[in-house]
Amino acid sequence: MTCLASAQLHPHFGIVAGVPLTDTLTSSESGSPAPTSAYFDRFNSKTKRLLIGPAFRLDLPGGLGLEFDAIYQRVNSDSTAQSSSPPSFASYSFQQTTANRWQFPFLVQYAHALPRSKTRMFVEFGPSISHIDGGQSTVHQITTEPSTTSSVSSFTGQGETQAGVTAGAGIDITMFHLHLRPRFRYSHWFSGNATSQTAILGGVLLSNPWANYPGGAVVYPGTSASGFLTKSNEASLLLDILF
């Protein structure tokens, strides 16, 4: 029985690549037209970049299998903040942030062979981990009180890890001892929108020397080094090439 079970375990190594169907990060906008301290803040991200990384799959008896991927993605965002307090104070901040993202899904798969064909259809489900690290932000800040000034600051952020679940479906095509596996994959992250925008940069705050400006307490959104807000739901199209 041990020899028979060992003969039915087939490991496969290869690469996985694909494209996201949804934006990885959220976008938001807020503002206040208060006469004493008005502000506007916009956080924007349109990250639809290549997904790529190594893949490992282990075929088990009965059409079952296990797959583990390490998928890399480069993410980016930009934000704009404006703050003003009559009669003459105004502040503008422009920030650009980039980081590296890794996804680590560990999936249980079940495959069913099509009649008179080597092609198999499969479904998959399991836990996933998303990790964002290496975040770098550059902030351009301009103020008009007491005189027009300009400054540029750069920050390197801390990492952020989220847990989630992943499900998918696809087909397995055998060709010249290769397995081509196109699939659709969906992931749900449990703490995506609950994460503070300052998380990835470790809550770094820019100094605000005008906090006690005589015109009133200035609420300046640009004082917070914005990080990344991962969307709770993501979808992607992937292709595995396994040996």
Number of C-alpha atoms within 10 A of each C-alpha: 6 6 7 9 10 11 11 13 13 12 15 16 16 16 17 23 18 19 16 19 15 14 19 24 22 18 18 11 12 11 14 12 10 10 9 13 19 18 22 18 19 17 21 16 19 15 17 18 17 13 21 20 18 17 19 19 21 17 18 18 13 10 13 16 20 18 20 17 22 19 21 22 20 15 21 22 22 21 22 19 22 21 22 24 21 13 9 11 20 21 23 21 22 17 21 19 24 20 21 16 21 20 20 19 23 21 22 18 22 19 20 15 14 11 8 6 9 11 19 18 16 20 19 21 21 18 17 21 17 19 15 23 18 16 22 19 22 17 22 16 20 17 19 14 14 11 9 11 11 13 10 12 11 14 15 18 24 18 17 19 14 16 17 19 17 22 20 19 18 19 21 21 17 16 10 6 9 15 19 18 21 19 20 17 20 17 21 18 20 14 15 19 15 11 15 14 18 18 18 26 25 18 16 18 13 13 10 12 7 18 12 10 13 11 15 13 13 22 17 23 21 28 15 15 26 27 31 30 24 22 20 17 16 18 19 18 17 18 18 24 19 20 16
